[in-house]
Amino acid sequence: MAKPDFWKNSKNYYDLKSYWRNLFGCSVHKLQIDAGFTCPNRDGHVATGGCIYCDGRGSKLRQQGILPSVAEQIVSGKKYYKPQAAKYIAYFQTFTNTYAPIDKLREIYDEALAQEDVIGLSIGTRPDCLEPDVVELLSGYAKKYHIWVELGLQSVHDKTLQFINRGHNFQQFSDTVNRLTGHGLNICVHIIIGLPGESDKDVLTTAETLAAMPVNGIKIHSLLALEGTALGEMYKKGAITMITKEKYVSLTADVLEVLPPEMVIQRLTADGYRDIFLAPDWARNKLDVLNSINRELERRGSYQAKHYGITP
């Protein structure tokens, strides 16, 4: 079986830009929005410390003071991307973007969708913050707009979820995926490669498990140690070691090989704030990491979905 024609790109995986061009016939960009949400893993509803890798500051906009409105953030973002994009997705990114009363959610989502050339939403959230009324609301939008629900998971292993203080287990994630399925919603799952205590086999088990689920997209992140986080303190004390670039690149290629060809690869590495970045140093250069992953795939003569019979 050859590389899928529907990818329509020169890459060894099905990237988000190609997916949207296939779907809409034009360039589409995500506009990052901080709508002022918090997180149940920080405000005491689930826990107070948050995930061990999260610095809790939120977006740069939030750090600067009073947040602009959703509409203002979209207008500002469109000015940046206007030469490159014809349509836009409003990306509610900061913290847990379904963690509010349903009327508040409807108000801010409606505000985003009312903006010119905004054709959908991408909503970052947690598996334990998608109650039936929220799923119903999002399903209603999906009848007219392009809707992604981005679920933070990081690993399918409960021992890891407990260690990183996620505040939920894999069963809760699985139940939420089942609840979202069949409503016209696209599901994107976030995972992290390089989590303390995980073997190569653990990472591949996470990938294989998600490959067998009704998941439409994935974001693969490298683990970052940041100043002001529990993980950062562990790193400074020598309690953990960070994954090497070579191992991260190799494992990312392994993960891609077991993912189905139609799964959209939305991200292959992580970004971190420069002012609080501790480690690993190689992760500071995002372009180099991406190029290294591409070279590794080319060296192997490999592609996403290799295990499905796809070959160069």
C-alpha positions, -999 to +999 in steps of 0.1 A: +000+000+000+014+034-010+014+066+009-022+077+010-032+101-018-055+121+005-025+134+025-015+156-004+017+167+011+054+160+010+056+148+046+058+114+062+027+120+082-008+136+078-003+171+092-031+195+102-024+220+074-029+192+048-061+180+065-077+214+065-067+221+029-083+188+020-115+197+039-119+233+031-098+239+000-079+268+016-054+276+043-068+275+078-052+288+110-059+283+147-063+316+167-052+311+203-076+324+228-074+328+266-110+332+278-100+334+315-107+298+325-091+281+355-087+243+361-104+219+386-069+205+392-059+239+405-089+255+422-095+227+447-123+209+429-100+180+420-067+192+435-047+224+441-013+217+427-021+211+391-002+188+368+035+186+379+047+201+346+022+231+345+035+265+357+000+278+362+006+312+346-016+308+316-011+327+284+011+357+279-020+379+275-031+368+310+003+377+324+000+412+309-031+421+328-068+422+320-077+399+292-091+413+260-125+400+249-127+368+228-137+390+198-107+413+204-083+384+206-096+370+173-093+403+155-057+407+168-048+371+158-063+375+123-041+405+116-011+383+123-022+355+100-042+374+074-016+370+046-014+332+052-050+321+060-085+324+045-104+308+073-098+304+111-105+281+140-110+298+174-087+278+197-097+280+233-063+269+247-056+281+282-065+258+310-098+239+310-121+255+285-153+237+293-150+244+331-178+269+335-216+271+336-232+261+304-246+297+298-211+311+301-197+286+277-225+293+251-218+330+254-181+328+247-183+302+220-211+322+202-189+353+204-160+334+187-182+319+160-198+353+152-165+367+140-159+369+102-142+339+086-142+318+119-155+284+108-151+265+140-138+259+174-110+239+190-116+235+227-089+224+251-103+206+281-100+176+305-118+142+303-136+150+336-150+184+325-174+173+297-208+168+313-238+158+291-250+194+287-216+205+275-215+176+250-250+185+238-239+222+233-209+212+213-229+187+193-252+215+183-224+236+170-210+206+151-241+206+129-230+239+114-193+244+123-160+225+124-155+215+161-125+199+177-124+188+214-088+185+226-084+162+255-054+163+277-044+127+286-006+124+284-005+086+290-029+057+292-012+043+323-028+051+356+004+049+375+018+077+353-014+098+355-012+095+393+025+105+393+020+136+372-011+145+393-036+146+364-065+141+388-083+116+365-077+081+354-077+063+320-112+049+324-126+084+328-108+094+296-122+063+277-157+070+290-155+106+278-143+096+243-173+072+241-196+100+252-182+124+225-183+098+197-212+099+173-220+136+176-201+150+147-172+161+170-135+157+162-114+144+191-077+153+195-057+137+223-025+151+239+002+128+249+037+133+263+068+114+255+095+112+281+074+110+313+094+097+343+091+060+349+077+051+314+095+026+292+095+026+255+069-001+256+047+021+278+049+049+252+039+025+224+011+011+244-003+046+247-001+051+210-015+017+201-044+022+226-053+055+210-050+041+175-077+016+183-101+043+197-123+068+178-097+095+180-093+119+150-061+137+159-032+137+182-007+162+197+027+147+207+046+167+233+081+165+247+082+167+285+096+201+296+109+210+330+099+246+338+108+269+367+081+271+393+066+237+386+069+205+407+086+188+378+111+216+376+120+212+413+124+174+407+148+182+379+169+207+398+172+182+427+184+155+403+153+133+411+145+129+374+164+129+341+150+143+309+147+123+277+175+128+252+168+143+218+178+110+201+154+090+222+126+114+217+130+115+179+132+077+178+101+072+200+081+098+181+088+079+149+078+047+166+045+063+176+038+076+142+043+042+127+014+027+147-011+055+142-038+050+115-033+070+083-064+092+087-054+104+122-043+140+120-009+149+135-015+183+150+018+186+169+051+167+172+070+186+199+063+211+227+069+248+233+079+264+266+082+299+279+118+310+275+120+328+308+112+298+329+127+270+306+150+246+325+153+215+303+159+197+280+180+222+261+174+205+227+137+212+230+143+249+227+148+245+189+114+234+177+124+234+140+154+213+146+133+187+165+108+185+136+135+182+110+152+155+131+119+135+132+115+138+094+151+127+089+146+097+112+115+087+092+134+090+060+163+070+073+139+042+082+121+046+049+090+050+071+057+068+074+028+073+098+008+041+096+037+019+085+022-009+106-010-006+085+009-016+054+018+018+042+053+020+026+073+047+009 
